[in-house]
């Protein structure tokens, strides 16, 4: 029994050591990309006349930048989604350098260019930003990698440490609160 516990403990330490090495490999491989993305995000954040910085209530270090395209005074009485709301949006997603990675405009289902999401089913930065919007609002949202996909890749375009830029229109809240 003692030998079994010893073997299990050694395997755990070995697994932790290997994962630490692999983590450093990703960090080293994307070091320049990470630096460029961080610098670009900081430049955008410094433009306080264009972007509003929104901080996540659940993470004081988690922030996104938002610029509204519409007059928010005209939509201020409209509903804002909750974390558990189902929303209908139109959106385009690009990397900081303009490289596209996703768009609802490529789809015609269920309605022309409309995508449906539950707010809590997407990346943290997107959830945070959409919860700042009222139905009818359109905005640009800049999401740092820490509130996006982090050190993970998504497809061939989104690589680790990618800052994401979304142009979003909140068209509707089809389920104000979705119960689990």
C-alpha positions as CSV (number, residue, x, y, z in Angstrom):
1,X,0.0,0.0,0.0
2,X,2.8,2.4,0.9
3,X,4.5,1.6,-2.5
4,X,1.3,2.4,-4.3
5,X,0.9,5.7,-2.6
6,X,4.5,6.5,-3.3
7,X,4.1,5.7,-7.0
8,X,0.9,7.8,-7.2
9,X,2.7,10.7,-5.5
10,X,5.7,10.5,-7.9
11,X,3.4,10.4,-10.9
12,X,1.6,13.5,-9.6
13,X,4.9,15.4,-9.2
14,X,6.1,14.2,-12.6
15,X,2.8,15.3,-14.2
16,X,3.0,18.7,-12.6
17,X,6.6,19.1,-13.7
18,X,5.8,18.2,-17.3
19,X,2.8,20.6,-17.4
20,X,5.0,23.4,-16.0
21,X,7.6,22.8,-18.8
22,X,4.9,22.8,-21.5
23,X,3.4,26.0,-20.1
24,X,6.8,27.7,-20.4
25,X,7.2,26.4,-24.0
26,X,3.9,28.1,-25.0
27,X,4.9,31.3,-23.2
28,X,8.3,31.3,-24.9
29,X,6.9,30.5,-28.4
30,X,4.4,33.3,-28.3
31,X,6.5,35.8,-26.3
32,X,6.7,38.4,-29.1
33,X,3.0,38.0,-30.0
34,X,2.0,38.4,-26.3
35,X,4.1,41.6,-26.0
36,X,2.7,43.1,-29.1
37,X,-0.9,42.3,-28.0
38,X,-0.3,43.7,-24.5
39,X,1.2,46.9,-25.9
40,X,-1.6,47.4,-28.3
41,X,-4.3,46.9,-25.6
42,X,-2.5,49.4,-23.3
43,X,-2.4,51.9,-26.2
44,X,-6.1,51.5,-26.7
45,X,-6.8,51.7,-23.0
46,X,-4.9,55.0,-22.8
47,X,-7.4,56.5,-25.3
48,X,-9.9,57.4,-22.6
49,X,-11.9,59.7,-24.9
50,X,-12.7,56.8,-27.2
51,X,-12.9,53.7,-24.9
52,X,-14.5,53.2,-21.5
53,X,-12.6,50.6,-19.4
54,X,-15.0,48.1,-17.7
55,X,-13.8,46.0,-14.8
56,X,-15.2,42.6,-14.0
57,X,-16.9,42.5,-10.6
58,X,-15.6,38.9,-10.2
59,X,-12.0,39.8,-11.1
60,X,-10.5,43.2,-10.3
61,X,-7.8,42.6,-12.9
62,X,-10.2,41.6,-15.6
63,X,-11.0,44.4,-17.9
64,X,-12.4,45.1,-21.3
65,X,-12.6,48.3,-23.4
66,X,-15.9,49.4,-24.9
67,X,-16.7,52.2,-27.4
68,X,-20.4,52.7,-28.2
69,X,-21.3,53.5,-31.8
70,X,-24.8,54.7,-30.9
71,X,-26.2,57.3,-28.6
72,X,-26.7,55.3,-25.4
73,X,-29.1,58.0,-24.1
74,X,-31.6,56.7,-26.7
75,X,-31.3,53.0,-25.5
76,X,-30.8,53.6,-21.7
77,X,-34.4,52.5,-20.8
78,X,-34.1,49.2,-22.8
79,X,-33.3,45.9,-21.1
80,X,-29.7,44.9,-20.3
81,X,-28.9,41.2,-20.2
82,X,-28.1,39.3,-17.1
83,X,-25.3,36.7,-17.0
84,X,-27.9,34.0,-17.5
85,X,-29.8,35.8,-20.3
86,X,-30.2,34.5,-23.8
87,X,-29.2,37.2,-26.3
88,X,-29.4,37.7,-30.1
89,X,-26.5,39.6,-31.5
90,X,-24.8,40.5,-34.8
91,X,-21.1,40.6,-34.5
92,X,-17.7,40.5,-36.2
93,X,-14.6,39.3,-34.4
94,X,-11.0,40.1,-35.4
95,X,-7.6,40.0,-33.8
96,X,-6.0,43.3,-32.8
97,X,-4.4,43.6,-36.2
98,X,-7.7,43.2,-38.1
99,X,-7.4,39.5,-39.0
100,X,-11.0,38.2,-39.0
101,X,-11.8,35.0,-37.1
102,X,-15.6,34.9,-36.8
103,X,-18.7,36.7,-37.9
104,X,-22.5,36.2,-37.5
105,X,-22.7,37.9,-40.9
106,X,-21.5,34.6,-42.5
107,X,-24.7,32.9,-41.2
108,X,-28.3,33.2,-42.1
109,X,-29.7,31.0,-39.3
110,X,-32.0,31.4,-37.3
111,X,-32.5,34.8,-38.8
112,X,-30.3,36.8,-41.1
113,X,-26.9,37.4,-39.4
114,X,-28.3,36.8,-35.9
115,X,-26.4,34.6,-33.5
116,X,-27.9,33.4,-30.3
117,X,-25.9,32.9,-27.1
118,X,-26.4,32.6,-23.4
119,X,-24.3,35.3,-21.9
120,X,-22.5,33.0,-19.5
121,X,-21.6,30.5,-22.3
122,X,-18.9,32.6,-23.9
123,X,-15.5,34.0,-22.9
124,X,-15.5,36.2,-19.8
125,X,-14.7,39.4,-21.7
126,X,-17.6,39.0,-24.1
127,X,-19.9,38.3,-21.2
128,X,-18.7,41.3,-19.3
129,X,-19.1,43.6,-22.3
130,X,-22.5,42.4,-23.4
131,X,-23.9,42.9,-19.9
132,X,-23.0,46.6,-20.2
133,X,-25.2,46.9,-23.3
134,X,-28.9,47.7,-23.7
135,X,-31.0,46.2,-26.5
136,X,-30.3,48.3,-29.6
137,X,-26.7,49.2,-28.6
138,X,-23.8,48.8,-31.0
139,X,-20.3,48.8,-29.7
140,X,-16.7,47.9,-30.3
141,X,-15.3,45.7,-27.6
142,X,-11.6,45.1,-27.0
143,X,-10.8,42.0,-24.9
144,X,-7.3,41.2,-23.7
145,X,-6.2,37.6,-23.8
146,X,-6.7,37.2,-20.0
147,X,-10.4,37.7,-20.5
148,X,-10.5,35.8,-23.8
149,X,-8.9,32.5,-24.6
150,X,-5.8,33.0,-22.5
151,X,-2.9,30.7,-23.4
152,X,-5.1,28.5,-25.6
153,X,-5.6,28.4,-29.3
154,X,-9.0,28.4,-31.1
155,X,-8.7,27.2,-34.6
156,X,-5.8,28.4,-36.8
157,X,-6.3,32.1,-36.3
158,X,-6.7,32.7,-32.6
159,X,-3.3,31.7,-31.1
160,X,-2.3,32.0,-27.4
161,X,-2.2,35.5,-25.9
162,X,-4.5,37.0,-28.6
163,X,-6.3,40.3,-28.0
164,X,-9.8,40.1,-29.5
165,X,-11.8,42.9,-31.1
166,X,-15.6,42.6,-31.5
167,X,-18.0,44.8,-33.2
168,X,-21.4,43.9,-31.7
169,X,-25.0,44.9,-32.0
170,X,-27.3,43.6,-29.2
171,X,-30.5,43.0,-31.2
172,X,-32.7,41.2,-28.6
173,X,-32.8,39.4,-25.3
174,X,-34.8,36.3,-26.2
175,X,-34.6,34.8,-22.6
176,X,-34.1,37.4,-19.9
177,X,-33.1,34.8,-17.4
178,X,-32.4,31.2,-18.2
179,X,-32.9,28.9,-15.2
180,X,-30.5,26.0,-15.0
